[in-house]
Amino acid sequence: MKIKGYTVSGIQQMGVGVYDLTQAWEWYIRAFGMDCRIFEEEAEARLMLPYTGGETRSRHAVLAMNLQSGGGFEVWQHKGKEPEYSHREIRLGDLGIFACKMKVKDVEGAWQYWTNNGVEVLGRPADDPSGKKSFFVKDPFGNIFHIVGATDWFMNLRKISGGSYGAIIGVTDIEGAMKVYSDILGYDRVVYDLSGTFDDLSPIPGGTGIFRRVLLAPTRPFHGGFNPLFGQSVIELVQSTDRTAPRIFEGRIWGDPGFIHLCYDIMGMDNLRRYCRETGFPFTVDSQQSREGDSFDMGEAAGHFAYIADPDGTLIEFVETHKVPIIKKLGWYIDLRKRNPHKPLPSWMIKALRFSRVKPGSGSRQ
């Protein structure tokens, strides 16, 4: 039996490649409440050569959170090249991250709010195979978000939604993909596993096709320092059974527009590295080995990061955070290496991140 020895605290962020960071982040603040800036920087992605065509790429990125609950967005824009959109319509079942799941308290209320406020809503709320209501929205940049109900919340900021709650991921083989999502990441409980056509998927591109559809959740809830904020999450694997699905990023590189990776906050990078290697999914990018054990500086935060790829090439990022700004103006940073990785941070400390919130229209400092 393999011993894991690492802690997954939850989804830290969904990576979202965009054409114009300022424009996109402004929209995500207004629509999804992603107004808490954890870090922002312009730098070169020197370690991502396996996924950037073998060339070092310049980029502008911001990690933004919604303090009501959920994972954040790493909004990411190429600076050294023209961001390249897909030349074809991305359809459900295509290989990669098709949609980001977003959590709301009231599905019907969220549908009404976004309908009344100019967000492109795809269809009406409908029952998924578990009997829960959900619906889809599309941002102005072509990305699709699956709006689902959730009950775990951190702060009450009177926003219509929380942050990222998981993803819909296209795969070629469910069982092969579960070696990553169930075994390594911990989504080991099957909520449903059904094949056929599904009415709730019909409003989205490719949604009228025939699929095997598996919703996964963790048997043991995620826990750790920032888990009170990140909360719980789910992963939905979708396998197209009536066509051969292409890769979403076929002919493009990491950082181009779309959902570029799904990132998890973890503790115990050395044990995770070993476990992923033993499981057959070794790190493809590893900042710790590249920097001989030193923390990797991410602007206003620091830590280690690494990537693996699922069997179809979808990128999963792991971040072991060492330093994170709580109140940057006061120079207050917390060193997580000195804390028990299984124990959540005090709520008052996480709530202090609210001093990093920005108002719509003043998001990017660039």
N, C-alpha and C positions, 0 to 999 in steps of 0.2 A: 504493500500500500504506500502510495506517495504521500509524504507529509508536506503540507503547503507552507505554513510558517509565515504568512503575510496577511495583511488586513486590507480589505477593500472597503473604503468609506463611502463610496457612492459615485455617481457621475459628477465629475468636476465641471465638465463643459462639453458641448458639441462644437466641433470645429466647423465654421461656416466661411468658405471662400467667397469673396465678393469682388465686384468690379470697382466700387467706390466705398471705402470704409466709412467715411463721414456720413454719406447718404444712408447707407445700410444701418449703421448703428442708431442713427436718429430714428429710423422706422422701428427698429427693435425696442427702443426706449418707449416710444409712443404706443406701440401695439402690444408688447409683451412685458413692459416694465423693466427692461434690462438696463437699469440706470446706475448700478453700483460698479465703479471702475476699480478692479483689483490691480491691474497693471496695464500699461500701454507703452509700446516702444516701437521704434524702427530699427531693424537689425538685419543681419544676414543669417539665413537658415543653413548654416555650414554643415550640420550633421545629417541633413535630410537628403543627401545625394542619391540614395537608392530610389527616391520618389520624385526627384526634381530633374530628371533627365541627365543626371551626372554633373550638373552645374550648381554652384552656390547661387541661391536666389535671395534677392533683397525683398524685404516685406515690411509692412506696417500692420501691427496686430494689437488688439485690445481684448482683455478678458473682462467681460461684463456679467454681473449677476443680478438676479431679482431676489431680494432678501425675504420675500414671502416664503420661498422654499423652492427647491429644485436645483438642477445643474445650470451652469451659465452658458454663455456663448463665447468662443474665441473667434472673434470676427477678424478675418485675415485677408489682406490685399497684397497681391504682387506689386512691387514697385519697380523692378528691373525689367519687366516684360509686360506685354499686354495680357491681362487676364482673359482666358479663352473659355467661352461658353461651349456647351455641348452642341454639336451640329445637328442633332436630332432630338426629338421629344423624349424625355426620360419617362419610362413607363413602369408601373408596379411590376415587380418581379425582376427588373434589371438588377445586375449584381452590384451590391454596394448599399450605402445608406440612402434609402429612397425618401424617408420622411423622419423628421424629428417629432417625437411625442412631447406634448406640452400639457402641464397639469392645470386644472381649474377646479374650483369648488362647486360650481353650478354650470353644467354643460349647456342647458337651455338658455340660461342667462348670458353665458359667454357668446353663444350663437347670436342672440338678439343684439348684444352690445356691438359685436364686430360687424354685423349686418348693417346696423344703424350708423357706423362710424367709418364706412368706406373701405373696409378690409374685404378682399375677395374671398368669399365663403363658398366652398364647394359642396353643394347639397345641404340637406337639413340633418339634424341629429338623428342617428339611427342606431339600432341595437347591434352590437358586435356578437360573436358567437357565445360569449358568456352572459349576454343579456344586458350589458351596460351600454349606455348611450355614448356616442362619440361623433365627431365630424371632422372635416378637413378645412384648412384655410391655405391660401397661397400668398406669399409675400410678393412685392413688386419685382423681385429679381428671379422669380420662377421656382423658389423653394417651397416645398409642401410640408405643412405641419399638421400632425394628428392631435386633435384636442380631446383629452380624456379626463374623466373625473378622478380626483384623489382626495384623501382624507388627512394626510400628514402635512402639517403646515408649521412654519416657524414664527414669522411675524405677521401681523395684520396691518397691511399698508393700504388696504382698500383698492387694490389693483384687481383687474379682471382675471389675471392668470398668475401662475407661478412660472418657474423655469422649466428646463428640459427634464423629461420624465422617462426617457428611453428612446427607442428608435424602431422603425420598420426597416428591416435589412433583407435585401434580395440575396438568395443563395442558390447554388446548384444542387446541394445535398443537405437535407436537414440534419441527419445524424452526424455527418462530418463537421458541420458548423457547430453543433452542440458541444464538441470537444473544446471549443473556445468559450462559447457563451455560457454553457452550463458548468463545465469543469473548472476552467481557469477563472472566469468572472463570478461564478456562484449563482447563476440563474438556473437552479436545478429543479424547480417545480414547474410541471407542465399544467398551465391553466386550461388550455384547450389545444387539440390537435385534430384539425378537420381538413377535408379536401372537397373541392367543388367550386361553385361560384357563390359570391357573397354580395347581398344587396348593399351593405354598408360601404363596400369598396367601389361601387359602381360610379360615383361622381368623379373619381380621380383618373388620370391618364393610365390606360391599360387595366383599369379596375374591373372590367367585365370579363376578364380572362378566367382560366381555370387554374386554381392554385392549391397547394398544400400550405396550410397556415398554422403556425405553432406559436402560442403566446407563452413566454417563460417569465417566471418570477423567482426570487430567492426564497428558499425554505427558511433560512436563517437571515433575519433582516441585516442589512448593511449597518455598520457601526464604525465609530472612530471620531477623531477630533472635530471635523466640520460636518459630520453626518446630520446633526440637528438641522442644518441649513440644506444640505444636499437632499436629505430624505431618501425614500425608497424609489425604485424604478422597475421597469419591465423591458423586455426585448421581444419583438415579434419577428420571427423568421418567416419569410414568404418564398416559396419555391414554385416557379411557373412550370406547369405540367403540360401546357399545350403549345409551347414555343421554346426555342433556344434563346435564352436571354443574354444580351451583351453586357459588358461592364459599363457602369455609369461613367467612369473616367477613362474609358477606352480612347487612346490618342491624345489624352491630356495629362497634366501632371498635378501632383499634390499642391493645393493652394489655389487652383483654378476654381471658378464659381461652382458652388454646390456644397454638400456636406462632406468635408474632407477627412474627418476622423471622429471617433467617439472616445473621450478621455475620462479615465477613472483616477480618483484620488486614492493613493495606496500608501501603506507603510510596510517596510520590509523588502526593499528592492532586490537585495541579494538573494533572498529566498524565492522571490517571484522569478528572478532570472533563472535560477536553477530549476524551478518547477516547470516553467514554460519550455525550457530546453528538454526536460525529461518527457514532457507531454507531446513533443514534436512541433512546437511553435516557438523556436528561439527568437530572442530579440533581434530585430533587423536594424534598429537604431538604438544606441545605448550611450547616453551622455556621461554616465558615471565612468565607464571604462575609457571613454574618449578623453576625459579630464582627470584620470588617475585618482578618482575618489573625491575631488573637490566638488562643491556645489556648483551647479550651472546657474549663472546669473541671468534672470529673466526680467531685467529692468528693475522694477520695484519689488520683485519677489525672487526667491532662489530655491533650488532644490535639484533633484535628478529627474530626468524623463527618459522614457524608452518607448519603443513601438514593437508590436507584433502585427502580423497580417493573418486574417482568417483564411480558410482554404480557397476563397475566391478573391483574395487580395484586399479586402476591406480592412482599413487601418484602425487599430485599437491603440490608444496612447495610455501610458501610465505615468503619473506624476507623483513623486514622493516630495512633498513640500517641506522645506527646511525653514525658510523665512517668509513671512507674509506680512504686508503692512496692515495694521489695524486702523491707526489714525496717522496718515502720512505727514500732515502738517505739524504734528507734535513729535515726529520721529519715533512713533511707537510701533515697533515690529515685534512679532512673537516668534520665538525659536521653537519649532515643534519637535526638534530632536531631543529636547529635554523633558518631553511629556510622555505619559503612558499612551501608546498608540490606540489602545482599546477604549480609552476614556474620552467622552466628548468634552470639548471646551465649554467653559461656563457660558450660558446664554448671553449674559451681559457683555462678554468679550466679543462674541460673534456679532451681536447687535451694534457694537461700536463701528462696524463696517459701514453703517448708514452715513457716517460723515464723509464717505467717499462717493456718495451719490451725486449725480450730475443732473441738471435740468435739461429738458428737451431744447435743442438748439444750441447747447454748449457742450456736447458730448466729447468730440475729439479735440485734443489740444493742438493738433497739427494745423 
